[in-house]
């Protein structure tokens, strides 16, 4: 006996799925080669046709089969399971959209887990079989429907919080804030935010966005916070180039010795600023002469026709930063 999938509990099982066109064996093979994604639909349809052959039980029949089941009658056990397969389908359909991508559980998967719950319910002689089916499906969603698995206690907390949120939504006629949800649930605000965050669906970096043949993956459009903005990098490079050119123009107004002192004192050679004693030792002149040359160079640069260019570049750089 294969147990895998069911649908509406009170209508024909195949009526909600529909049928594929009737094809000959050769046409069917060619059809599947051209449409490989249809195999899942075919499997579901075949299963629904199969379980549609088992009629629903009347109350009297169910009581009679349950009495036989207590006595150990295996045929009664099988009849109870087969007659309730459509109940499993109807319950599984309610939770079909609850599984998070990319770990999505198909309808066939959910029905399979629901059927396990049905078998467990029949084995325990419990007439409330839907409770076991629902529990089995929810357990499967919790264990396999998430990218990051949560503990049973954590999942119970999340569900309790979502129920509170749903109640507040109807009571306030708007979405409640995290603070209101924390007050209603008796939890701290930090705990509420953590629980809501843990229930967020996951996204695959290979997920496609866009349309009209211009699909891009999430990975290709996701910003890297560790990498600087290319526009800012180019802007900084242009500003540095303009500043360097302006400094070179100012240095061209000085004598070679004055320019050398300014370069060493201000660290324009990229080696860092030097002190007066270090410049004296480097050039082999006294400290007073270095001081004299440096201040004379500053005076020339302040009165140079290029001084306003340097001031403008400096102001633009400060505003950009």
C-alpha positions in Angstrom: 0.0 0.0 0.0 1.6 3.3 -1.1 0.7 6.3 1.1 1.8 9.7 -0.2 -0.9 12.4 -1.1 -4.6 13.6 -0.6 -6.9 16.5 -1.4 -10.4 17.9 -0.7 -12.2 15.9 1.9 -15.6 16.3 0.5 -15.1 16.3 -3.3 -13.5 14.1 -5.9 -9.7 14.1 -5.2 -8.8 14.9 -8.8 -11.3 17.7 -9.3 -9.0 20.4 -7.8 -5.9 19.4 -9.8 -7.3 18.7 -13.2 -6.1 16.1 -15.8 -3.4 16.3 -18.4 -4.4 15.7 -22.0 -4.8 12.0 -22.9 -1.6 10.9 -24.7 -0.4 7.7 -26.2 2.7 6.0 -24.6 5.0 7.4 -27.3 3.5 10.9 -27.1 3.7 10.7 -23.3 7.5 10.0 -23.4 8.0 12.9 -25.9 5.9 15.1 -23.7 8.0 14.5 -20.6 11.2 15.1 -22.5 10.0 18.5 -23.6 8.3 19.2 -20.2 10.4 17.6 -17.5 8.7 19.7 -14.7 5.4 18.0 -15.3 6.5 14.7 -13.7 5.6 16.0 -10.2 2.1 16.9 -11.4 1.7 13.5 -13.0 2.7 11.8 -9.7 0.3 13.9 -7.7 -2.5 13.2 -10.1 -1.9 9.5 -10.1 -2.0 9.4 -6.4 -5.2 11.5 -6.2 -6.9 9.1 -8.7 -5.8 6.2 -6.6 -7.1 7.4 -3.2 -10.3 8.6 -4.9 -11.3 5.0 -5.3 -11.7 4.6 -1.5 -15.1 5.8 -0.3 -15.5 7.8 2.8 -16.9 6.1 5.9 -20.2 6.6 7.5 -20.3 7.1 11.3 -21.6 3.5 11.7 -18.9 2.0 9.5 -16.2 3.9 11.4 -17.4 2.7 14.8 -17.6 -0.9 13.4 -14.1 -0.7 12.0 -12.7 0.8 15.2 -14.2 -2.1 17.2 -12.5 -4.6 14.9 -9.3 -2.6 15.1 -9.2 -3.0 18.9 -9.5 -6.7 18.4 -6.3 -6.6 16.2 -8.0 -6.8 12.7 -5.4 -5.6 10.2 -7.9 -5.3 7.4 -10.0 -2.8 9.5 -6.8 -0.8 10.2 -6.0 -0.6 6.5 -9.6 0.4 5.6 -9.5 3.2 8.2 -6.2 4.5 6.8 -7.3 4.4 3.2 -10.7 6.0 3.8 -9.0 9.0 5.5 -6.3 9.7 3.0 -8.3 12.6 1.5 -8.5 14.1 4.9 -4.7 14.3 5.0 -4.6 16.0 1.6 -7.1 18.7 2.7 -5.0 19.4 5.8 -1.7 19.4 3.9 -3.0 21.9 1.4 -3.5 24.4 4.2 0.3 24.3 5.0 1.6 24.2 1.5 2.9 27.8 1.6 4.3 27.6 5.1 7.7 26.2 4.1 10.5 28.6 3.6 12.5 28.8 0.4 14.9 27.4 -0.7 14.0 24.4 1.6 10.4 24.3 0.3 8.4 21.1 1.1 6.2 20.1 -1.8 2.5 19.1 -1.4 3.6 15.5 -1.9 6.1 15.8 1.0 3.6 17.3 3.3 1.0 14.6 2.5 3.6 11.9 3.1 4.3 13.3 6.6 0.6 13.8 7.2 0.0 10.1 6.3 2.5 9.1 8.9 0.5 11.1 11.5 -2.7 9.3 10.2 -1.1 5.9 10.7 -0.1 6.9 14.2 -3.7 8.1 15.0 -5.2 4.9 13.7 -2.7 2.8 15.7 -3.8 4.7 18.9 -7.5 4.3 18.1 -7.9 8.1 18.3 -11.0 9.4 16.4 -9.5 12.9 16.3 -7.2 11.9 13.5 -6.8 15.4 12.1 -4.9 16.4 15.2 -2.2 13.8 14.6 -2.0 14.7 10.9 -1.6 18.4 11.6 1.0 17.7 14.3 3.0 15.5 11.9 2.9 18.1 9.1 3.9 21.0 11.5 6.8 18.9 12.9 8.0 18.2 9.3 7.8 22.0 8.5 9.8 22.8 11.7 12.5 20.2 11.1 12.9 20.5 7.3 11.2 23.6 6.1 13.8 26.1 7.4 17.4 26.9 6.4 18.3 27.3 10.0 16.7 24.8 12.3 15.1 26.1 15.5 14.5 24.2 18.7 11.0 23.1 19.6 10.9 25.5 22.5 11.9 28.4 20.2 9.3 27.5 17.6 6.6 27.3 20.3 7.6 30.8 21.5 7.5 32.1 17.9 4.0 30.7 17.3 2.7 32.0 20.6 4.0 35.5 19.7 2.5 35.3 16.2 -0.9 34.4 17.7 -0.6 37.4 20.0 0.3 39.6 17.0 -2.7 38.3 15.0 -5.1 39.0 18.0 -3.7 42.6 18.4 -4.0 43.1 14.6 -7.8 42.6 14.9 -8.1 44.4 18.2 -6.2 47.6 17.1 -7.2 47.3 13.4 -3.5 47.9 12.5 -0.2 46.2 12.8 1.0 46.3 16.4 4.4 47.8 17.2 7.1 45.6 18.8 6.6 47.4 22.1 2.8 46.7 22.1 3.5 43.1 21.2 6.0 42.8 24.1 3.5 44.3 26.5 0.7 41.9 25.4 2.9 38.8 25.5 4.7 39.7 28.8 8.1 39.5 27.2 11.0 41.9 27.0 11.2 44.1 23.8 14.6 42.5 23.0 13.2 39.0 23.2 10.3 39.9 20.9 12.6 41.4 18.3 14.8 38.3 18.5 11.9 35.9 18.1 10.5 37.9 15.1 13.9 37.9 13.5 14.3 34.2 13.8 11.1 33.6 12.0 12.2 35.6 8.9 12.3 33.6 5.6 15.6 32.9 4.1 16.7 34.0 0.6 19.0 32.2 -1.8 21.9 34.2 -3.2 21.0 32.6 -6.5 17.5 33.8 -6.5 16.5 35.7 -9.7 15.2 39.2 -9.8 13.9 41.3 -12.6 12.3 40.3 -15.8 12.2 40.7 -19.6 15.3 38.6 -20.0 17.3 40.9 -17.7 17.2 38.6 -14.7 19.9 39.1 -12.1 20.8 37.0 -9.0 20.6 38.4 -5.5 24.4 37.9 -5.3 25.0 40.2 -8.3 23.1 43.1 -6.8 23.9 42.7 -3.1 26.1 45.5 -1.8 29.4 44.5 -0.2 29.8 46.8 2.9 33.5 46.0 3.1 34.1 47.4 -0.4 34.1 51.2 -0.8 31.7 52.8 -3.2 33.4 53.0 -6.6 32.0 56.5 -7.2 33.6 57.7 -3.9 36.9 56.1 -4.8 37.0 57.8 -8.2 36.0 61.1 -6.7 38.8 60.9 -4.0 41.3 60.0 -6.7 40.4 63.0 -8.8 40.6 65.3 -5.8 44.0 63.9 -4.8 45.2 64.4 -8.4 44.0 68.0 -8.5 45.5 68.7 -5.1 48.9 67.3 -6.2 48.9 69.4 -9.4 48.1 72.6 -7.4 50.9 71.8 -4.9 53.3 71.4 -7.7 52.3 74.8 -9.2 52.9 76.4 -5.8 56.3 74.7 -5.4 57.3 76.0 -8.8 57.2 79.5 -7.4 60.0 78.7 -4.9 63.7 78.3 -5.2 65.0 74.7 -5.2 66.2 74.9 -1.6 62.9 76.5 -0.4 60.9 73.8 -2.1 63.1 71.1 -0.6 62.6 72.5 2.9 58.8 72.7 2.4 58.6 69.2 1.1 60.6 67.8 4.1 58.8 69.9 6.7 55.2 69.1 5.4 56.0 65.5 4.4 55.0 66.0 0.8 57.3 63.2 -0.3 55.1 60.7 1.5 57.7 60.1 4.3 55.9 62.0 7.0 56.7 65.5 8.5 60.2 66.2 9.7 61.3 68.3 12.6 63.7 71.2 12.2 66.6 69.3 13.7 66.0 66.4 11.2 65.9 68.8 8.3 69.1 70.5 9.5 70.9 67.1 9.6 69.5 66.1 6.2 70.4 69.3 4.4 73.6 70.1 6.4 72.5 73.6 7.3 71.8 75.3 10.7 68.3 75.4 12.3 68.0 79.2 11.9 68.5 78.9 8.1 65.9 76.1 7.8 63.4 78.3 9.8 64.2 81.2 7.5 63.8 79.3 4.3 60.5 77.7 5.4 58.8 80.9 6.4 60.0 82.7 3.3 58.5 79.9 1.2 55.2 80.1 3.1 55.0 83.8 2.4 55.6 83.3 -1.3 53.0 80.6 -1.6 50.4 82.7 0.2 50.8 85.6 -2.2 51.1 83.3 -5.3 48.5 83.5 -8.0 47.9 79.7 -7.4 47.0 80.1 -3.7 43.3 80.5 -4.4 43.3 77.3 -6.4 44.7 75.4 -3.4 42.2 77.0 -1.0 39.3 76.0 -3.3 40.6 72.4 -3.6 41.0 72.2 0.2 37.5 73.4 0.8 36.0 70.9 -1.7 37.9 68.1 -0.1 36.6 69.0 3.4 33.0 69.2 2.1 33.3 65.8 0.4 34.6 64.2 3.5 
